[in-house]
Amino acid sequence: MQHKNIRFQIQHLDSLGQGVFKTDTDVFFIKKTLPNETGEARFMAKSKGVHFYKLEQVQEKSPLRQESPCPHFDECGGCDFLHTNYPTELDFKKTALTRMVQRLTIKNPEIIVHQAPERLHYRNRIQLHYDKTKKQLGFLSVERKILDTRHCQILNAEVEKTYQKLVENDAWLKMVEQAPKTGHIEIYHNKISINKPYAEGGFSQVYDQMNQVLKNLIAEKIEGKLTQKNYLIDLFGGNGNLSDQLAFTFKWIVDFYPKTPDSTANVQFTNQDLYDAKAISALKKTQDKLKFFECDLMLIDPPRSGLKNINEFLLHFFPKKAVYVACQASSLVRDLSTLHPQYEIEEIHLVDLFPSTHHFETIACISRKDC
């Protein structure tokens, strides 16, 4: 079937930053567009009854549109908002999150936005795709093809320097001589890994300054309101990023580790797949050994899939306060839409850990009603 170009008028942006154009019979998603813009777009794919098109030209431009600071923006599939300014990007993100959390009962329904100090030059980790046969290295384009993105504008100085060394005289080709024909190269600060799992050495946030904003927020909004700071459990805690600066007598950090970090007198690391059906019963055995019989604060920072059985963990550990940190807002909304009645959501925060893209972190501050 041959698909023709379409002429569009964008009605609004969806939660992924895509322009939405609807006719009486079809729905079209077009990246790199803004509300009320008109123009022409080319067919890319169709899935579940909706059409995905690539912007070809804009005829009537939105007054919100600006020239992108990145030469790759029109083709690259990474960034979503560099065709408008940062305050407008934040407005779009807040609107998207507001729509999603309408299903939740919140004591303070106003979403508090924490913007980044810099919109560009912040990423400390990237994953590049390669194809040895075609001698291609870069990010994926809007059309899911490898694009040379050596002038990407969101890399921090260290990652950019390492990236430039890779592409200089195609040095990366020598590094992948014994590797499969296609794969990926990850850069974390100045470290390079080839075809390893993402963040193989341990997960870390890609924006150092905003990671600190997130940690300070937890300390201010939660730790500061607790009269007792004896016991903390950090689920999906990695190396303890969110809890390392919190002043608790004992911290129990649980995650599924390739290599479990070393525990100390007041910090216990436990290797446990929290998605396992028997996770809580397994933790109960460790809990008895640790004499972890009460919980003042529970931190929950799951992958994008969220934690569907969050109520089971809340009722088992029965924390006075809890913080749910989500990189996928829809998962947080799904999980907290049936929050146990003994708990309530006090605040929702949007922390912009991924400027220029449609991604952000959503933080729900949760309290036990009798505390």
HUJOWO-V547957 format. One line per field, one symbol per residue. phi: phi as a letter, one per 40 degrees, with the letter a starting at -180 (. if undefined). burial: b if it has 9 or more other ideal C-beta (glycine too) atoms within 8 Angstrom, else e. A space follows every 10 residues. Layout:
# HUJOWO-V547957
phi->???
burial->???
This chain:
# HUJOWO-V547957
phi->.cbccbbbbc cabcccgccb bbbcbbbbbb cgbbdgcbib bbcbabafgb bbbbcbabcb cccccbcccb ccdcbccccb bccaccdcdc cccccccdcc cccccbcbcc ccbbcccbcb fbccaabbcb bcccfbaicc cdcgbcbcbc bdcbcccccc ccdcccccff dccccbdccd cbiabbbbfb cbbbfcddfd chcaccbdcc ccdccccccc cbdccccbbc bbbbcfcfcg dcbcbccbca bbbbabbcac cccbcbbbbb cacccccbcc cccdccdccc fccaacabbb bccdcgbccd cccccccfcc babbbbcbdc cccdcccbdd ccbaccabbb bccbdgbcca cbbbcbbccc b
burial->eeeeebebeb eebbbebbbb beeeeebbbb bbbbbebbbb bebeeeeeeb bbbbbeebee ebebbeebeb ebbeebbbbb bbbbeeebbb ebbbebbbeb beebebeeee bebbebeeeb bbbbbbebbb bbeeebbbbb bbeeebbebe ebbbbbebbb bbbbebbeee bbbebbeebe eebbbbbbbe ebbbeeeebb eeebbbbebb bebbbebbbe bbbeebeebe bbbbbbbbeb bbbeebebeb bbbbbeeeee beeeeebbbb ebebeeeebb ebbbebbeeb ebeebbbbbb bbeeebbeeb bebbbbbebb bbbbbbebbe bbbbbbeebe eebbbbbbbb bbbbbbbbeb bbbbbbbbee e
